[in-house]
Amino acid sequence: MTETKSAAAVGAVGSNSRNARNLLAKPWAGTVMLLIFYLVIIAIFTVLSPFFLTFQNLLSVGSNMSFIGLMAAAGTPLIIAGGLDLSVAAVAGLSGVVVAMGVSVGIDIWISCILALIVGGGVGLGNGALTNGLKLNPFIVTLGTMSIISGLSLVMTGGLTSPLLIDSFNWLGSGRILGVPFPLIFMLIVFAVIWWVLNFTPFGRYVYASGGNPDASRMLGIPVDRTQIILYGVSGVAGALAGIFVAAMLGAAAPNAVGQHLLTVIAAIILGGTSLFGGRGSVWGTLLAVLILGTLNNGLTLLNVSSFWQDVTKGAVLLLAVGLDQLRVRAQN
Amino acid sequence: MDQPALMNMSGIGKSFGGVPVLANVAFAAETGKVVALLGANGAGKSTLMKILSGNYSRDAGTILVDGQPVEIKTPAEAIALGIRMLPQELSIFPDLTVAENIMLAALPVNGGPVKTLDRKRMESDAAALLKRLGLDWLSPRVRMGTLSHHVQRIVEIARAMVGNARILIMDEPTAALAEAEVQLLFSIIRRLKAEGVAVVYISHYLKEVFGISDSIAVLRDGRNAGTFVTANTDVDAVLEAIIGNRMGDIYPAFAANSDHADIVGVTGLTVPGWLRGVDFTVRRGQITGMHGLVGSGVEMVGRALFGAVPRTSASSAQIEGRPYAIRNPGAAVAAGIGLVAAERKREGIISMLSLRENMSLANLPRFTDGLIVNRGREIATTGEWIKRLAIRARDSEQAIGTLSGGNQQKVCLARWLLGDLKVLILEEPTRGVDVGARQEIYRQIRGLADQGLGILLISSDAEEVAGLADRTVVLAGGRVTETYERPTDAAHLMSAASKSAAA
């Protein structure tokens, strides 16, 4: 009697571990793991800080991360397609400068914003042309353009911050619709649109194919280069949008306000389960990762942990997530 | 006969995953002799030589060197016994000098507490080796990358001769060499012979084999199929040993009648370095074979027509009588051409995507309503083809990378059949595919031809072309050397491909 019982127990353990592996192998397992992780840190901070779990605080996390979210949302399909844009945060800085300069010479604020978007898109398309036209490594190309653009922003402004106090413009950064900050709403819409494009359109399929195996994709007549160039352009426009939101939030254009956040953008994309080698990833993973990184910052600040330690935590979380993701990929094979 | 052979392998057996690749194979090499090792693709030549050079372990049999049994478990052990293998692909360091390339595994150092490179001795040792091979004119200080392909090959031979080299295995050493370069290689081989080195020479070019070898050993389906003294035999006898007489069974019947219209007409197809003005046609309802040895340009024909090779040009190209401009694969697909690439992993499948996504990729506009891909229709179509081609998979959502080679190949075939295809180019369609799946793929190819497609079958496997093609074009040296309007046999194809290669 006892023997059969223990045998059954052993069998149950065996099937449990097999079930666990099957669960890990599901395509959405990575996103679910992130969601669980998100809920766990929310629970921890809720216990440790009475100020954490308030509607206002959670909204402010989302709002503060929205400009990073915009850049990460556009960077995700680019990396899935086999590209990389390190210049996106520098473009955001430049975009604020363009808006401020436009206003200072008497151009309407909204036309200045459109100019900034055109400049951002142009830089992106330039990145695309260099990487795909001349077959240069995207890491090198965008490292170069990042340096050129952040340098130019400083040259144009002399490194000074210029005020941009225009009510209708500042509303972009601080306005609310039904109590929800506008930047947060805008970011969520962008995520939804990119998700829709990636999952339901032929272009989205080409994104995954181009990154998964560019040679095979070309042999099927798929426009790999065009797909990537478009995505570089989108990344540039997203950088410009992020710069506009930051300028609206701060009420000023600071040439180096966004540059330092580049690593957070890339970290969010990787943490979200997108493969740096291309072919794999989802924007929902990126969104969760953005929220996780924002929540960590917010929670640690509420707990009075030094911002130096926050960088250490961010790095540790990234390494942990990438390690877990490797286990997941191995379970799939 | 009194003295034991320098190296003697006997009773060698090897299987991969339960499939026997070598069974009871014997092979010997003698001091100062060149022995040619021949056989069709997959006959087991490479496996046998990888066992001898310590890259694979053997399952059965013995290896004697100087009459003594030896165990060769690693490449290092083979090298210590004086066994050296020249790989089929160049493996050189273009940014190092010739001397560094030759001496890399045995760099001389200065004495003293800190070991520094003795550059002088490295260069003089390298120069001495080059002189032994009759290459006094080559400076050991030249950067490897500045040398032409065949000289790099020869430097590789010099590298293989460092130390006590007694047996040199050369796998297709002339695959990309011109006639004069082949003669230079031969003069080096003769010098090595005179020094007492045993050379194992693997090649598909029978003319070369008869020019350089002392004896010939033939493998077929992983077994010995004959050994010959080169001076006492002829090409026909060797060819018969290579091919055997096991034709038939796995191939479907040929096209019933032969009065088919041209669907593709190409003249003057040129790719610098590969093709020098190739003319050919593909006919509706027939399988047109394109055969040639590795390096003959046959590997480029299909992809050049498909627009996947830069700097391709043609005097004229037509599809169904309408002019077709060779630009890029997208234009080819739009014109009704499909291509199944030889390197399935690299150019065929996108391994992390599902079977469904791989299947619909080239014809995605067909599955698109407005802006949106209609997934329901995709799943239905994929399911239909899974059934029709008997693809072994859980469902249409399984990642294609997890299927077997034969099943992946069926997906690569099916993806083109969803669209308005007129011409299907197949590159080495059964490479790395087991016999069962092979027969199924052959049957499908014939079925497609019967439905009115024009099939261009590109293969370096003469037997496959002979068994399947209704008509055949043979290439050598980037030109058409022979066109057969009727099915022909493998022996004709092989001799046409190899005898004219050096011309």
Contacts between the chains, C-beta under 8 A, distances in Angstrom:
chain1	res1	chain2	res2	distance
A	200	B	371	7.5
A	200	B	372	4.7
A	200	B	373	6.1
A	201	B	368	7.8
A	201	B	371	5.6
A	201	B	372	6.5
A	201	B	373	6.6
A	202	B	364	4.4
A	202	B	365	6.7
A	202	B	368	5.4
A	202	B	373	5.9
A	204	B	373	8.0
A	205	B	357	6.5
A	205	B	360	7.9
A	205	B	361	6.8
A	205	B	364	6.0
A	205	B	373	6.5
A	206	B	364	7.8
A	208	B	350	7.6
A	208	B	353	6.2
A	208	B	357	7.4
A	209	B	350	5.3
A	209	B	353	6.7
A	209	B	357	7.6
A	209	B	361	5.7
A	212	B	350	4.0
A	212	B	351	7.2
A	212	B	352	5.3
A	212	B	353	5.7
A	213	B	346	7.6
A	213	B	347	7.9
A	213	B	349	7.1
A	213	B	350	4.4
A	213	B	351	7.1
A	215	B	346	5.6
A	215	B	347	4.9
A	216	B	341	7.5
A	216	B	346	7.1
A	216	B	347	5.1
A	216	B	348	5.7
A	216	B	349	6.2
A	216	B	350	5.5
A	217	B	350	6.9
A	217	B	361	7.6
A	218	B	308	6.8
A	218	B	329	5.9
A	219	B	303	7.9
A	219	B	306	7.6
A	219	B	308	6.0
A	219	B	329	5.8
A	219	B	339	6.3
A	219	B	341	5.4
A	219	B	347	5.0
A	219	B	348	7.4
A	220	B	329	6.9
A	220	B	333	7.3
A	220	B	361	5.4
A	220	B	362	4.1
A	220	B	415	7.5
A	221	B	328	7.5
A	221	B	329	4.3
A	221	B	330	4.0
A	221	B	331	7.8
A	221	B	332	6.7
A	221	B	333	3.7
A	221	B	334	7.5
A	221	B	362	6.1
A	222	B	330	7.6
A	222	B	361	6.8
A	222	B	362	7.6
A	223	B	330	6.4
A	279	B	350	7.0
A	279	B	352	5.1
A	279	B	353	7.6
A	280	B	352	5.6
A	332	B	399	7.4
A	333	B	401	7.7
A	333	B	402	7.4
